[in-house]
Amino acid sequence: MHLLLLADPPPWPHRVDRGVLLLVAALFLAAILAHRYWRATIRLEDEAGAGRLDLERTLARYRAAFRSSPHPAAFVDRATGLVLEAAPGWEAAGLPAGGTVLFEGDPALEPLWRAIPGPDAAHRPAPAFDLVLRGRPFRAEPLDGASLGIVLVVAR
């Protein structure tokens, strides 16, 4: 009887290879890590989308405020002097409308405008300066960042 028990086959006919177990464990760990990465990516995309919407709402508010401003103000290209966008108060004051050159009709202003230095090596704009348009004092402030190359001209 004892001999029969020794002759019975083991419960598993073949031993499981350790390499296969290691491979299954590695695939399981890779699936967990991929899922965590996927979740983090979705979370970051959601945060970026929310931030983008917030910036778009803020920009829309600023744009609406600028476009309804009764005060003379305009965004002017530093290199060409082209009025990119003007507030209603700007055009009501008889200043050059959007799409026209700022120093059109005022030849004395052109050399002053052309003398505005470009940004320095660190991409910082030139300092603000004063100018006179149609007999009124204005403050011209070169902008930086995404608006580099644009000058905000505002009545003093």
C-alpha positions in Angstrom: 0.0 0.0 0.0 2.7 2.4 0.8 4.2 1.8 -2.6 1.1 2.8 -4.3 1.0 6.2 -2.7 4.5 7.0 -3.9 3.6 5.9 -7.4 0.7 8.4 -7.6 1.4 11.4 -9.8 1.8 14.8 -8.1 -1.2 17.2 -8.3 0.5 19.2 -11.1 1.9 17.1 -13.8 4.6 19.7 -14.6 6.2 22.3 -12.4 5.4 25.9 -13.2 8.4 27.7 -14.6 9.5 30.6 -12.4 10.1 32.7 -15.5 6.5 32.4 -16.5 5.4 33.5 -13.0 7.8 36.4 -13.1 6.4 37.4 -16.6 2.8 37.2 -15.3 3.7 39.3 -12.3 5.6 41.9 -14.4 2.6 42.2 -16.8 0.3 42.7 -13.9 2.5 45.4 -12.4 2.8 47.0 -15.8 -1.0 47.1 -16.2 -1.3 48.7 -12.8 1.3 51.3 -13.6 -0.2 52.0 -17.0 -3.6 52.5 -15.4 -2.2 55.0 -12.9 -0.4 56.9 -15.7 -3.6 57.0 -17.7 -5.5 58.4 -14.7 -2.9 61.0 -14.0 -2.9 62.0 -17.7 -6.6 62.4 -17.7 -6.5 64.5 -14.5 -3.8 66.8 -16.0 -5.8 67.2 -19.2 -8.9 68.1 -17.2 -6.9 70.6 -15.1 -5.4 72.1 -18.3 -8.8 72.3 -19.9 -10.3 74.1 -16.9 -7.3 76.5 -16.8 -7.7 77.2 -20.5 -11.5 77.9 -20.0 -10.7 80.2 -17.1 -8.1 82.1 -19.2 -10.6 82.4 -22.1 -13.3 83.8 -19.8 -10.8 86.3 -18.3 -9.6 87.3 -21.8 -13.2 87.8 -23.0 -13.9 90.0 -20.0 -10.8 92.2 -20.6 -11.5 92.3 -24.3 -15.1 93.4 -23.7 -14.0 96.0 -21.2 -11.4 97.4 -23.6 -13.8 97.5 -26.5 -16.3 99.4 -24.5 -13.9 101.8 -22.8 -14.7 105.5 -23.2 -11.0 106.4 -22.5 -8.6 106.9 -25.3 -6.4 103.7 -25.5 -5.0 101.6 -28.3 -2.7 98.7 -29.0 -0.1 99.7 -31.6 2.6 97.6 -33.3 6.0 98.7 -32.2 7.8 98.1 -35.5 5.2 99.6 -38.0 3.1 102.0 -35.9 0.0 100.2 -37.1 -3.0 100.7 -34.7 -4.0 97.0 -34.1 -7.0 97.7 -31.9 -8.5 100.9 -30.5 -11.0 101.6 -27.8 -14.1 103.6 -28.7 -12.7 106.6 -26.8 -9.6 106.5 -28.9 -11.5 107.0 -32.2 -13.9 109.5 -30.5 -10.9 111.7 -29.7 -10.1 111.9 -33.4 -7.1 109.6 -33.2 -6.1 107.2 -36.0 -8.6 104.4 -36.3 -7.7 100.7 -36.1 -5.9 99.5 -39.1 -4.2 102.8 -39.9 -0.7 104.0 -39.0 -0.4 106.0 -35.8 1.8 108.7 -37.1 -0.2 109.2 -40.3 -0.7 112.9 -40.8 1.9 113.7 -38.0 5.4 113.5 -39.6 7.0 114.7 -36.3 5.8 111.6 -34.5 7.4 109.1 -36.9 11.0 109.5 -35.8 10.0 109.3 -32.1 8.0 106.1 -32.8 10.8 104.6 -34.8 13.3 105.3 -32.0 11.5 102.9 -29.6 14.1 100.3 -28.9 13.3 96.6 -29.3 13.4 94.1 -26.5 16.8 93.4 -24.9 18.6 90.1 -24.8 16.5 88.9 -21.9 13.3 89.7 -23.9 12.4 92.6 -21.7 10.6 95.5 -23.5 11.8 99.1 -23.6 10.7 101.3 -20.7 7.5 103.3 -21.0 7.7 106.8 -22.4 5.4 109.9 -23.0 4.3 111.2 -26.3 1.9 113.8 -27.6 -0.8 112.9 -30.1 -3.0 115.6 -31.6 -2.1 117.9 -28.7 -2.9 115.5 -25.9 -0.4 113.7 -23.7 -0.2 109.9 -23.9 1.8 107.2 -22.1 3.2 104.5 -24.4 4.1 101.3 -22.6 5.7 98.4 -24.6 4.2 95.1 -23.5 6.1 91.9 -22.8 5.4 88.2 -22.7 3.0 87.0 -25.4 2.4 90.6 -26.4 6.0 91.4 -27.0 6.2 93.9 -29.9 2.9 95.6 -29.0 2.7 99.0 -27.4 -0.2 100.1 -25.2 -0.9 103.8 -25.8 -3.1 105.3 -23.1 -4.2 108.9 -22.4 -2.6 110.5 -19.4 
